[in-house]
């Protein structure tokens, strides 16, 4: 009796199925090397390495689980809401390979298929910097008590103008460094503030304590070094000091930190690099509120090219969305993060710069969960939370990296943006009557400006009064208003 052809083919089918089982050497190692090894290697932030078969095989089920849920690799922006460089989002095929490999018992595979492990620069993620600035001496962080804000003055000692094409901040102690902001000072004011400190630092809660000559960038957990961009290099005038503002968060035992900053230099830029900052300090989240919403926006006073975006908040934020509304009525999604995690903040650079014409309205909406159901909530039971610099306060900030055609156009753009920010502030909520979260010195300046242009003294600015204020700020040449 002849067997059905289907039965004769069954062993061949089984053989084919077995042959297609993913192996570490052929299928899994390339995925891990490309998407995971940046952090999962000796000496980096991840708790274990994934460079070798032995490293990965004993964690096969864990790897499959955290990748299927997209917890790892950490990549927060939703697809379709901005196209970014260096995306760590795994494809569906890659997820299936990791899942099937774990189910099959994590086979190693043919040694001939084993790829060469990636080679990483020693120490610096972006390679050896041209200049390394280090905090003068280790700074002691107390075991407990309030968060500390400390500004460290790092002199460049440059006798001529330099051009900064990128930077890399390396926290000396990740257990206590909450975030870093990097300013430029050409006035010598920061040196005077730090004159009595042997480590070249001073207390600086809320800001650096002087009008900055420029802003280099920032760092928070999860952030990578920005890519090298000589066309957008930042001029560093002769005699510039770098001022590194560090936010320290005590971790329950005495700690020491000696962070450092690497600078890559280049020739003069071909474009002018600047930024747009959207923020709201009117944050007032009741204890137990699971869906508290903050909205803000600004209208661009001229054409720009948008090249990067960085959202920022603290532990209670859950959902962040930013959109550009073009003058022709088209809406352009900029970024959407549905599961914000303070421990994985990113600075996202678009694959291609995005042209935003004058009159474009940029809006953001952040959602916060101050309930017991939020696993990131640091307070149990939940407490009333307002805007503030400390970890248990909250923030709503969106940094946009933009460029203008020439370096000479940067300062006029910044002046025009000052006017746009104040105009937006006056239009939102109760305007001048709601200065929540505004430092007292800044609030006084805003009030004085308001009084200068409230000619009829009715406590609000009519169309003519507002236009006069905006014109004044657009032409204002000093730091701050």
C-alpha positions in Angstrom: 0.0 0.0 0.0 1.4 3.4 -1.0 1.5 6.0 1.8 -0.1 9.4 1.1 2.5 11.8 -0.3 1.7 14.1 2.7 3.0 11.6 5.1 6.1 11.0 3.1 6.9 14.7 3.3 6.2 15.0 7.0 9.8 14.0 8.1 11.2 16.5 5.7 8.9 19.2 7.1 10.0 18.4 10.6 13.6 18.6 9.5 13.0 21.9 7.9 11.3 23.2 11.0 14.2 22.1 13.1 16.7 23.7 10.7 14.9 27.1 11.0 15.2 27.2 14.8 17.0 30.5 15.7 20.5 30.1 17.1 22.5 32.6 19.1 25.5 32.7 16.7 23.4 33.2 13.5 20.3 35.1 14.6 20.4 36.4 18.2 24.0 37.7 18.6 23.6 40.3 15.8 20.4 41.6 17.5 22.0 41.9 20.9 25.2 43.4 19.6 23.4 46.1 17.7 20.6 47.0 20.1 21.7 46.0 23.6 25.4 45.9 24.0 25.8 49.7 24.2 24.6 49.4 27.8 24.8 45.6 28.4 28.6 45.3 28.6 31.3 45.5 31.3 31.6 48.9 32.9 28.3 50.3 31.6 25.1 51.2 33.3 23.2 47.9 32.7 23.4 45.3 35.5 24.8 42.5 33.3 26.6 41.9 30.0 25.0 40.4 26.8 28.1 40.1 24.7 28.6 36.3 24.9 26.5 33.2 24.5 27.0 32.3 28.1 25.8 35.8 29.1 22.6 35.6 27.0 21.6 32.0 27.2 20.9 32.0 31.0 18.7 35.0 30.5 16.9 33.9 27.3 13.4 33.9 28.9 14.0 37.3 30.5 15.3 38.7 27.2 12.2 37.3 25.4 9.8 38.7 28.0 11.2 42.3 28.2 11.5 42.6 24.4 8.0 41.3 23.7 6.6 43.9 26.1 9.0 46.5 24.5 10.4 47.4 27.9 13.8 46.7 26.3 15.6 48.0 24.5 14.5 51.3 26.0 13.0 53.4 23.1 10.1 55.6 24.1 8.9 57.5 21.0 5.9 55.9 19.3 6.3 55.0 15.6 4.8 57.5 13.2 5.4 60.4 15.5 8.8 61.6 14.3 11.5 59.7 12.5 14.7 59.6 14.6 18.3 58.7 14.2 19.7 55.6 16.1 16.3 54.2 16.8 16.5 51.1 19.1 13.0 49.8 18.2 13.1 46.1 17.4 11.2 44.8 14.3 8.5 42.2 14.6 10.8 39.7 13.0 13.5 40.4 15.6 11.0 40.0 18.4 9.9 36.7 16.9 13.5 35.4 16.7 14.2 36.2 20.4 10.9 34.6 21.4 11.5 31.4 19.4 15.1 31.1 20.5 14.1 31.2 24.1 11.3 28.6 23.5 13.8 26.3 21.8 16.1 26.2 24.8 18.5 28.9 23.6 20.7 26.9 21.2 24.1 28.2 20.5 24.4 27.1 16.9 27.3 26.5 14.5 30.5 28.2 15.7 31.2 29.2 12.1 28.2 31.5 12.3 29.4 33.3 15.4 29.9 37.1 14.6 32.7 39.2 15.8 31.7 41.0 19.0 31.4 44.8 18.6 34.3 47.0 19.6 33.4 50.0 21.7 35.6 53.0 22.4 37.3 52.8 25.8 35.7 55.3 28.2 34.0 57.8 26.0 30.9 56.8 24.0 31.7 59.0 21.1 35.4 58.5 21.0 38.2 60.5 22.7 37.2 64.2 23.0 39.5 67.0 21.9 39.2 68.5 25.4 38.2 67.0 28.7 37.0 69.1 31.6 36.8 67.5 35.1 35.4 68.8 38.4 38.5 70.0 40.3 38.1 67.6 43.2 35.6 65.0 44.4 32.3 66.5 45.7 30.8 64.9 48.8 27.0 64.2 48.6 25.4 63.7 52.0 23.5 60.4 52.8 20.2 62.2 53.2 18.6 65.6 53.3 17.3 67.8 50.5 18.5 67.5 46.9 21.5 69.6 46.1 22.1 71.9 43.2 25.8 72.6 42.6 27.4 74.7 39.8 31.0 73.7 39.0 33.1 76.2 37.0 35.2 74.6 34.4 37.5 77.2 32.7 38.3 76.6 29.0 41.3 78.9 29.2 41.0 79.5 25.5 43.0 82.3 24.0 40.9 82.4 20.8 37.4 81.5 19.7 36.7 77.8 19.6 33.8 75.9 18.0 32.0 73.1 19.8 30.6 70.4 17.5 29.3 68.1 20.3 29.8 67.2 23.9 29.6 64.1 26.2 28.8 64.3 29.9 30.0 61.4 32.0 28.5 61.3 35.5 31.1 60.3 38.1 28.5 58.6 40.3 25.3 57.6 38.6 23.7 56.7 42.0 23.4 60.4 42.9 23.7 62.5 39.7 20.0 63.3 38.9 20.7 65.5 35.8 23.2 68.0 34.4 22.7 71.3 32.6 25.7 72.9 30.8 25.9 76.7 30.5 28.5 79.2 29.0 29.8 82.2 31.0 31.8 85.0 29.4 31.3 87.5 32.2 33.4 85.9 34.9 30.4 86.0 37.3 30.5 82.3 37.9 34.1 82.4 38.9 33.3 85.0 41.5 30.4 83.0 42.9 32.8 80.0 43.3 35.8 82.0 44.5 35.6 80.7 48.1 35.2 77.1 47.2 38.2 74.8 46.8 36.4 72.6 44.3 35.3 75.6 42.1 31.6 75.3 42.8 28.7 77.1 44.4 25.1 76.4 45.4 22.8 77.2 42.5 19.2 76.1 43.0 16.9 77.2 40.2 19.5 78.5 37.8 23.2 79.2 37.3 23.1 82.6 39.1 24.0 84.7 36.1 22.6 85.5 32.6 24.2 82.7 30.5 26.1 83.6 27.3 24.8 80.3 25.8 23.5 76.9 26.5 25.5 73.7 25.5 23.0 71.0 26.4 22.0 68.6 29.2 22.1 65.1 30.4 19.7 62.8 32.3 19.6 59.1 32.8 19.1 57.3 29.5 20.5 60.1 27.4 23.2 59.4 24.8 25.9 61.8 23.6 24.6 64.0 20.8 26.0 63.2 17.3 28.9 65.2 16.0 27.5 68.1 14.0 30.2 70.5 12.7 27.7 72.4 10.6 25.9 73.4 13.8 29.0 74.0 15.9 28.6 76.3 18.9 31.0 79.3 19.1 33.0 79.5 22.4 34.3 83.0 22.7 37.8 83.7 24.1 37.9 83.3 27.9 34.7 81.3 28.1 34.0 79.3 31.2 31.8 76.1 31.1 29.4 76.0 34.1 28.2 72.6 34.9 25.0 72.6 37.0 24.5 69.2 38.7 21.4 68.1 40.5 22.4 65.6 43.2 19.8 63.3 44.8 20.9 61.6 48.1 20.6 57.8 48.0 20.8 57.0 51.7 24.6 56.7 52.2 27.5 59.1 51.8 28.7 59.3 48.2 31.4 61.1 46.2 31.2 62.5 42.7 33.7 63.8 40.2 31.9 64.1 36.9 33.6 65.2 33.7 32.7 66.7 30.3 34.2 65.9 27.0 34.2 68.4 24.2 34.7 67.8 20.5 35.8 70.8 18.5 35.6 71.7 14.8 35.8 74.6 12.4 33.2 77.5 12.2 29.6 76.4 11.7 27.7 76.8 8.4 24.4 77.4 10.2 23.3 79.2 13.4 22.3 76.8 16.2 19.8 77.8 18.8 16.7 76.5 20.6 13.1 76.8 21.5 12.0 75.9 25.0 8.3 75.2 25.8 7.5 75.0 29.5 4.8 75.5 32.1 5.4 76.2 35.8 1.6 76.2 36.5 1.8 72.6 37.8 -0.5 71.9 40.8 -1.3 68.2 41.0 -3.7 67.0 43.7 -2.9 63.9 45.6 -4.6 60.9 44.0 -5.3 62.6 40.6 -4.6 59.9 38.0 -5.0 62.2 34.9 -3.7 65.7 35.4 -3.0 67.5 32.1 -0.6 70.4 31.4 -0.7 72.1 28.0 1.5 74.9 26.6 2.7 76.2 23.3 4.4 79.0 21.3 4.2 80.5 17.8 7.5 80.7 15.9 8.4 84.3 14.9 10.4 83.1 11.8 11.3 80.1 9.7 13.6 77.5 11.4 14.9 74.0 10.7 14.0 71.6 13.6 16.7 69.0 14.1 16.1 67.6 17.6 13.7 67.3 20.5 14.0 66.5 24.2 10.9 66.2 26.5 11.5 66.4 30.2 9.5 65.8 33.4 9.9 63.9 36.7 8.4 60.7 38.1 4.6 61.4 37.8 4.5 62.0 34.0 3.0 59.2 32.0 2.2 60.6 28.5 3.8 63.3 26.4 2.8 64.5 23.0 4.0 67.4 20.9 2.6 68.7 17.5 3.5 71.4 15.1 0.5 73.2 13.5 1.8 74.8 10.2 0.3 78.0 8.9 -1.3 76.1 5.9 -3.4 74.1 8.4 -1.3 70.9 8.3 -0.5 69.2 11.6 3.0 67.6 11.9 3.5 65.1 14.8 6.9 65.8 16.5 7.0 63.1 19.3 4.6 61.0 21.4 5.7 59.0 24.4 3.0 56.9 26.0 5.0 55.4 28.8 7.3 58.1 30.1 10.0 56.8 32.5 12.3 59.2 34.3 15.1 56.7 34.2 15.1 56.5 30.4 15.1 60.0 29.1 16.4 60.6 25.6 17.6 63.5 23.4 16.1 62.6 20.0 17.6 63.9 16.7 15.5 63.6 13.6 16.8 61.6 10.6 16.2 64.7 8.5 15.7 68.3 9.7 12.1 69.5 9.6 11.3 72.9 8.0 8.9 74.9 10.2 7.8 78.2 8.7 7.1 81.4 10.4 3.8 81.3 12.1 4.0 77.6 13.0 2.3 76.9 16.3 4.1 74.2 18.5 1.9 72.7 21.3 2.6 70.1 23.9 0.4 68.1 26.2 1.7 66.2 29.2 -0.3 63.9 31.4 0.6 63.0 35.0 -0.6 60.2 37.3 -0.4 61.1 41.0 -2.2 58.0 42.2 -1.2 54.9 44.0 -1.6 53.0 40.7 1.5 54.8 39.2 4.4 52.5 39.9 6.8 55.4 39.5 5.1 57.6 42.1 7.8 58.2 44.8 5.2 59.1 47.5 3.0 56.5 49.3 0.4 57.7 50.0 0.4 60.3 47.2 1.0 63.9 48.2 0.1 67.2 46.6 2.8 68.0 43.9 3.7 71.4 42.4 6.3 72.7 40.0 9.8 72.6 41.3 13.4 71.6 40.7 13.6 68.8 43.2 13.0 65.2 42.3 9.6 64.9 44.1 8.4 68.1 42.4 7.3 68.1 38.8 8.2 69.8 35.5 6.8 70.2 32.0 9.5 71.1 29.6 10.1 70.5 25.9 13.5 71.5 24.4 13.6 71.9 20.6 16.9 72.1 18.8 16.6 74.4 15.8 18.8 76.1 13.3 18.7 79.4 11.3 20.6 80.0 8.0 23.5 82.0 9.6 25.2 82.5 12.9 24.3 86.3 12.7 20.6 85.4 12.8 20.8 83.5 16.1 20.7 86.5 18.5 17.7 88.3 16.7 15.9 85.0 16.8 16.5 84.6 20.5 15.2 88.1 21.1 12.1 87.5 19.1 11.5 84.2 21.0 11.7 86.1 24.3 8.8 88.2 23.1 6.9 85.2 21.9 7.3 83.4 25.3 6.0 86.4 27.2 3.1 86.9 24.9 2.2 83.3 25.4 2.5 83.6 29.1 0.2 86.6 29.2 -2.3 84.8 27.1 -2.4 81.7 29.2 -4.6 81.2 32.3 -4.6 84.3 34.4 -1.5 85.7 32.9 0.2 88.3 35.1 -2.0 87.3 38.0 -0.7 83.7 38.0 3.1 83.6 38.6 3.2 80.1 40.2 6.6 78.6 40.0 8.3 81.8 38.8 11.4 82.7 40.9 10.7 85.9 42.8 13.4 88.0 41.0 12.0 87.0 37.6 8.5 87.6 38.7 9.4 91.1 39.8 10.9 91.8 36.3 7.8 90.5 34.6 5.5 92.6 36.8 7.6 95.8 36.1 7.5 95.2 32.4 3.7 94.6 32.6 3.3 97.9 34.5 5.4 99.8 32.0 3.1 98.9 29.2 -0.2 98.9 31.0 -0.7 102.6 30.1 -4.3 102.9 31.2 -3.7 101.0 34.5 -6.6 98.6 34.1 -4.5 95.5 35.1 -4.4 93.9 31.6 -2.8 94.6 28.2 -5.0 95.6 25.3 -3.9 94.9 21.7 -1.9 98.1 21.4 -0.2 97.7 24.7 0.7 94.1 24.0 2.1 95.0 20.6 4.3 97.7 22.1 5.6 95.3 24.7 6.4 92.7 22.1 8.2 95.2 20.0 10.3 96.3 23.0 11.3 92.8 23.8 12.1 91.9 20.2 14.7 94.8 20.2 16.0 94.2 23.7 19.7 93.3 23.6 20.5 92.4 27.2 20.4 89.0 28.8 17.0 88.3 30.4 14.0 90.6 30.7 
